[in-house]
């Protein structure tokens, strides 16, 4: 399928490598736009924290992270 169509219909799947101060906010914004997002990070602690709905970034509230994952707009962090 054409990428433009996938983007227009919000069926494109997005992967973001690195869930730090740049990656995590981007993942949340993209998920808020209606896309399925997978976040990848090599730091086990970050992955575990995110999968529990706990943010380690001051500007991102746990509640906002939990809402995103609850709506299944983002996939499990790896």
Phi and psi in degrees as a GROMACS rama.xvg file:
@    title "Ramachandran Plot"
@    xaxis  label "Phi"
@    yaxis  label "Psi"
@TYPE xy
-67.578  132.728  UNK-2
-58.0136  -37.2674  UNK-3
-61.0024  -37.877  UNK-4
-69.4391  -42.1281  UNK-5
-61.0932  -39.2851  UNK-6
-69.522  -46.3393  UNK-7
-60.8313  -37.3569  UNK-8
-92.7032  3.06689  UNK-9
62.0421  28.9809  UNK-10
-99.6352  -3.09737  UNK-11
-68.8121  139.385  UNK-12
-101.358  134.509  UNK-13
-115.218  134.905  UNK-14
-119.164  133.825  UNK-15
-120.733  125.881  UNK-16
-95.9511  120.81  UNK-17
97.0783  109.912  UNK-18
-104.509  43.3129  UNK-19
-89.6968  -150.568  UNK-20
-68.5822  -14.6716  UNK-21
-103.26  -48.6866  UNK-22
-65.7112  -46.1928  UNK-23
-63.3954  -48.4091  UNK-24
-60.3497  -36.7138  UNK-25
-65.2218  -42.3391  UNK-26
-60.0213  -42.0994  UNK-27
-66.1404  -45.0286  UNK-28
-63.6237  -41.7731  UNK-29
-65.8197  -41.0215  UNK-30
-63.7825  -38.8525  UNK-31
-64.0096  -22.4249  UNK-32
-82.6437  -5.11178  UNK-33
104.753  7.55391  UNK-34
-93.888  154.75  UNK-35
-81.7148  126.584  UNK-36
-124.183  134.183  UNK-37
-113.203  131.109  UNK-38
-108.554  134.087  UNK-39
-120.231  139.371  UNK-40
-154.844  147.348  UNK-41
-85.1526  -13.0659  UNK-42
-86.913  110.453  UNK-43
-56.6728  -38.4146  UNK-44
-62.6199  -40.0796  UNK-45
-63.5195  -46.682  UNK-46
-60.3667  -47.4637  UNK-47
-62.3165  -41.625  UNK-48
-62.3749  -47.5843  UNK-49
-65.3067  -40.7473  UNK-50
-67.0592  -20.1529  UNK-51
-90.3086  -1.69701  UNK-52
80.6048  21.3539  UNK-53
-109.349  123.421  UNK-54
-90.4286  141.026  UNK-55
-107.221  7.81151  UNK-56
-110.327  125.99  UNK-57
-54.4672  -39.0165  UNK-58
-77.3692  -9.41532  UNK-59
-112.29  118.197  UNK-60
-81.108  145.992  UNK-61
-54.9012  -41.2419  UNK-62
-58.7542  -43.5882  UNK-63
-65.1253  -41.6426  UNK-64
-64.0093  -42.7032  UNK-65
-65.7785  -37.429  UNK-66
-63.294  -40.7583  UNK-67
-63.5103  -49.895  UNK-68
-69.2099  -31.7525  UNK-69
-65.7108  -37.6858  UNK-70
-76.9122  -3.02448  UNK-71
60.9457  27.4297  UNK-72
-81.481  -16.23  UNK-73
-125.307  152.124  UNK-74
-94.0888  174.449  UNK-75
-61.2964  141.834  UNK-76
-77.2343  145.136  UNK-77
